[in-house]
Amino acid sequence: MKHARFNWIRYSSLSALLVASTCLTTDAVLAQQVPIPQTAAAVTAPATGVTMHPDYAKAVGRMAYIWGWPLVNQINRRAAITQAPEPGRLNGVLPVAPRGQIGMLNDYIDPGQNFVTCPNQDVVYGLGFFSLDEGPVVMQVPDFGDRFWVYAMYDARTDQFAEIGKPYDTKPGFYLIVGPQWKGEKPAGIEAVVRSSTALANAIPRVLMDDTDQDRKAIQPVINQIVAYPLKDFDGKMKTKDWSEAPAIPGPKSEGGGETAWVVPEKFFDQLPTVLQTVAPLPGEEALYGQMRAVLDAADKDPAIKQALIQAATETEKNVVDPFLEWKYNGRSAGNGWNRSTNNARFGADYFNRTGTAKSNMFDNKPTETQYFYTDGVYDGHFSRRQEQLRDHVCAGTGAAGQRLLVTDAVQRPALLPSK
């Protein structure tokens, strides 16, 4: 009986195994391929509503701070500069204008400015910030003759989006600057339409001027035609403005001797949502945007997460962003203690050089317009004849108060300050 029972159990087990095998075989035949994502939208996004722990939030926050530092910087510069009631000079020094317009200097930049580090030293500057979602802007280009000039046009990421200037044989006339969503037709009388990748944009004209009374006088009628205004004010006629009469506009005084602190770590994560809402991700950035939105969602619900992000911001400012004032972290080595900028004004996903440049030398020109060389070493300030021609492209030493600003030389020209 036991033997018979044993045989029955063996038989039953074998039957079960055959049934199981049949099921497995059938399932394998019916199995379907899980779709492999082909687009960013098909990839599972980070889950919301999770209980996120502070150290995870800080890890994401550090990368968010590095990525977003130049963009928050741009937002805050636009907010400050466009408070001007009319085109003029903030505190009599820096060109400013309302949104959609531009302010111009009529001489070299005053070394007392602290809007931006390491400016060029032999050009006449202009500056304007635009909100192109409010409407297109017309930029006037006068006839510069043989004089070197360029209009550097930057998006929210500090990437240039236009080629307007002497290196591109740009014709005199009117150029329409539009935002990413603009769908109009090119108006009659407009030479070309140039599209920014973001609604926030800014323009920085640079016009070469010799340091002589003769050229200082000759340049005035030309720069007086560098004017920008909303499309609704376009009438096909070249407008002029006497920039030597630009009014001085009172503004807050900078403290601390360095560049204005355009990014405040304690406020960074309050401003980051605006960046994510108004600046579309580059191809491949969608996952990063998802991570940043997830941590911001968690911070909205948990004060401990918000505090962790603030801590990450202050630590990253000190340990990651501040060291970018050392030129050795800007671009690649050019030999003999000098560095050469890399990917300037066309940074894309090069967050290292974009954030580093935004800290040390914001608003670089593209390589087709300017080549930059930097050194942290001791430099005596003397140039050969050829080096004089390249002077505006060279930044040496630590600058005033160690902040890469200029000092005034014996003839009241902006000058490099040798490293101590």
Steps between C-alpha positions, in 0.01 A plus 500: 500500500779740591675416176184558298444831681855600426444432132183708510683791656773474240240488228310793643820704527589420144155607385531826686841561348364437153213739563739766631728450204208538265398823672850641478528411136163658426592818690826531309315479172257773608760736654514852356794741472491784750523817287846653508471880542582685182434853629555683827124514555483118499743467792348456844526826693608520865213418734339778699354455848795294623661552840834642390784508751709819534832359380343388173352846457840656564663275239251609234514857628874530444469409134196726463701788643790447260264467205273789591755753626546682165125504432402643838786745450345615170152534651630720779710717269197562279285588801756755622603658169148541361377700798644805326217739397687590179830413330785646700788414732449342838683715754651677200706191411311199360275510190142408594158513335142379542412158357508500122745791474874549525738739672840601357815652637682758289850418632692215665336326791567653840720267708275583795223283357426166667231365268735250339855379554785538251337724237678597178712812528496660154138479390193713557236284667124484490253288697135407477275223629191377317190301592420369155178333612368856531588572137787525249771765520659695213879546513650773284835436329669815368777508241818438702731524201826315565462516877479171693163447667275220616158467663524206740147364552453259791216272608415406858781242500759761384530324164515739204222457249589759234781581261489877465826687456814565303608130498176414318492789248167613643331769292383826656127510564233368733500154658204344679571301819218254577425237763462124457120517460482786249318404180473828308624595154810712444379860479592712199821691562646238736828347376465172691321330787715348775338259745605455862461152649353654816266790574767663715774648284756774527714695258850636560634709209878540496656764270877541474634849575858622491612690808536830314298820505458468123343155510300580813338782300461295182316214671222711651271532193530123449418384851215753518320280248530186717144498624250224584123525543180290480376403155191717545728807486666398174441744212786413267699811593833488684452647846780677682580574864782715631654256746739766632189658654365177652363579846656365818246275672539457877536143618617298798870507576686170490669385815801276555716616211421209266247430229138541605373178657245413234426158651400479867530136616224532760254614229619279216242223540220757521603621153581167338131417425480814283801380302350156445169652389646751256807322357428181310745210549765438241485157334618256766421730795150370560615253768686774686191721489297210640738454793500870580121520486470196727725649767322836477167321545635328810633830636157660465357236733784444745688786672791265574549442127485874433763560765718226352484674161600833650794330668597338171486841329722676754752215502511478120546875466802487729654170394417483129408842358743729686810304386410583139661841558829316451581511129647150507142374516393697191535306175813304411869560558668704230848445647740710706245561775228629269153359434281539193123513516305200369149489349451865591152634420400166347514291817203269442533223760852606606389601850855517631611773260166679489475543877872563532488774239185649649690540825835621367431670166130502414391593147795360307485537125500197274840373377422642154492845661757491782771272633550523876818423690531505879768461763513493879871574495686824554473728196682833472235667283735576206404395148692474176358678195312186392384434856362854513269400216384200702478679834123480531518121477747451788407472867786471745533496875222509754365846425376758749437353843566156352173518306617541137392862475707779346703782651581840352851553362706818499312641201156409637460198274357171624799277569590151610611459858800268539464209736648556845 
